[in-house]
Amino acid sequence: MNTFGGPLFIVGMPRSGTKLLRDLLNQHPKICMPEVETVFFPFFIKKYGEDFDFNSPQKEQLFQDFFNTPFFWNMKRIGFSINKNFVERQNMVKSWGEFANLVFSFFGPKQISEDVILGDKTPQYIVHLELFKRIWPEAKFIHLIRDPRDVCISAKNIWNKSMFRTAYVWKNTIQKTASLKEKYQNDYIEIKYENLISEVETVMRLLSSFLLINYDPSMCELAKPAENYGDAKERSNVISNNKQKFLKKLSRREITLIEEITFAELARLTYTPLYGKKEKEVNSLELFNWLLHDGYNSMKFHIKEKGVSEGLFYFFKLHKQSNYTN
């Protein structure tokens, strides 16, 4: 069997089950991904350049920027800190690939060997796969796709986001990735969330083949709860019926509008519309209002979770870096 050394990126829409998929894959002894989304890579690559010289004095500033990322903030919250080993490896970094390997391995959940696949789960990276392919030509991508009607419910319940802007972003994401399967062939795969939770072993065997590793039964069970929010919060099992919640939780008007915003992509992915009959064009005023609504409620969420000062710091840092991932 040929070998794949990474990096591996799990991408998609937030609230699509990417955390569940990462934690299942992390059960495999040959896969290691941090338990926190990195988010910052597109921002850093655009700031410092795709051909950044890691021998330049700017390298010190790059690492100072790294220590101010929401990723590093979150890793410190769960007990990680910089040590002598990290500093020694930091000094040896000569490329974006080595920088990524340092981050993925040092902040990963297990001790690693040379043949471990390193990677990351950051859903929003879905819009940057072409950039990542230039930086990491060997990269592989798993795109997890979930029924947009359930994605919209989850985004509203957790962050009080506009369901209709979520539907709009879902539609754009699917449109932008429509050609990737053909373009990247053996390096890109689409998995439906609904299949993941109802046919775990089948999906894990498929992904093992995709990643050129032997299937391991441990990939079908969680070592600990994958979710901090929603119906799967603190559940350490895969909930096989966690789908089609929109049938009970959304009104006919809400379902219709979500289906009309996502109409063409619903059909392509064989999600059957219940009430939507045609594509809806979203105007700029609607989009602007939804964007303001989401920004305000995202800031409230982080303040409530982290306190005023840390919440505002985190929100603005995340917003600045996410300008490249939305």
GISUL-V716045 format. One record per pair of residues at least 4 apart in sequence whose ideal C-beta (glycine too) atoms are under 6 Angstrom apart, sorted by the first residue. I is the first residue (numbers start at 1). J is the second residue. Records with the same first field share a line. If there is no record, write none. Layout:
# GISUL-V716045
I->J, J
This chain:
# GISUL-V716045
1->212
2->212
4->211, 212
6->117, 118, 119
7->100, 118, 119, 136, 139
8->117, 119, 140
9->119, 120, 125, 141
10->18, 21, 22, 121, 142
11->123, 125, 126, 141, 143
12->16, 18, 123, 126, 143, 144
13->151, 170, 173
14->123
15->151, 154, 155
16->144, 146, 151, 193
17->21, 144, 146, 193
18->121, 123, 144
19->226
20->226
21->144
22->33, 121
23->222, 226
24->219
25->31
26->31, 33
27->218, 219
28->216, 219
30->116, 117, 213
31->117
32->108, 110, 112, 116, 118
33->119, 120, 121
34->107, 108
35->109
36->71, 74, 75
37->122
38->71, 120, 122
39->71, 122, 321
40->44, 69, 71, 321
42->128, 324, 325
43->321, 324
44->48
45->50
46->324
48->52, 62
54->59, 93, 94
67->72
70->314, 317, 318
75->80, 107
80->107
82->86
86->90, 106
89->102
93->98, 99, 102
94->98
96->135
100->104
101->105, 118
102->106
103->107
104->108, 118
105->112, 118
112->116
124->325
126->173
128->132
129->141
132->136, 139
140->187
141->188
142->189
143->190
144->191, 193
145->190, 192
146->150, 151, 193
147->271
148->167, 170, 262
149->246, 258
150->245, 246
151->170
152->163, 166, 167, 258
153->245, 246, 249
154->230
155->159, 161, 166
156->161, 163
158->229
159->298, 301
160->297
161->166, 294
162->290, 293, 294
164->257, 290
165->290, 294
167->258, 261, 262
168->261, 282
170->262
171->261, 262, 265
174->265
179->183
180->184, 188
181->188
184->188
189->210
191->196
194->243
195->199, 203
196->203
197->238, 240, 242
198->240
199->203
200->220, 238
201->220
204->219, 220
205->215
208->213, 215
222->226, 236
224->236
225->234, 235, 236
227->232, 233
229->233
232->239
245->249
246->250
250->254, 255
252->275
255->274, 275
256->275, 276
259->273, 276
260->276, 280
261->280
262->266
263->276, 279
264->279
266->271, 273
282->286, 287
294->298
299->315
302->306, 311, 314, 315
303->308, 311
306->310, 311, 314
307->311
310->314
314->318
318->322
322->326
